Amino acid sequence: MQLEWGTVVENINWTWVLNLVNFGLLLWLLKRLLFRPASEWLQARREAEQQRLERAQQAEAQGEALLRQREETLAEANRRAREIMSQAESEAQRLLRQARDDARRQAQQIVEDGQDQARRVEEEALVELRRSYAELVVQGAGRVLRREVRPEDHHSLLEELGRQLPERLLS
């Protein structure tokens, strides 16, 4: 059975062929007009999402870096605060020692001044005592001699008595 072209053309279901051609044309149009723009849009969207993801990762890395930097800064600030506190305590101790030393020096100076003043008062008292002792001796000598001793005689007697009396008796 030999098929002739005419019978083949008559036996072909032209509706089906046109449907196939329409379907192919539709596929080509969809691919050209819809699939390619949709594919490009999806690719652009994918790239945008990738960029956002990269920016988010960069922001996260920066955030972590800032957090580490903040923690380091905080640790440095704490270390510096401890250092300042230590220096302040040392300075306070130094000032306290200095104040104590100054107070001791002042107290020592007051004691020395008091001792000097006591020595001066003691020396003045001894001089006064010697004068009083000499006057008593002169008055006693005047009574013994039954006469009044003149001031000139009084001074000469005092000087002579001062030379004759040993220093240890007057001290």
Buried (B, 14 or more C-beta within 10 A) or exposed (E): EEEEEEEEEEEEEEEEEEEEEEEEEEEEEEEEEEEEEEEEEEEEEEEEEEEEEEEEEEEEEEEEEEEEEEEEEEEEEEEEEEEEEEEEEEEEEEEEEEEEEEEEEEEEEEEEEEEEEEEEEEEEEEEEEBEEBBEEBBEEBBEEEEEEBEEEBBEEBBEEBEEEBEEEEEE
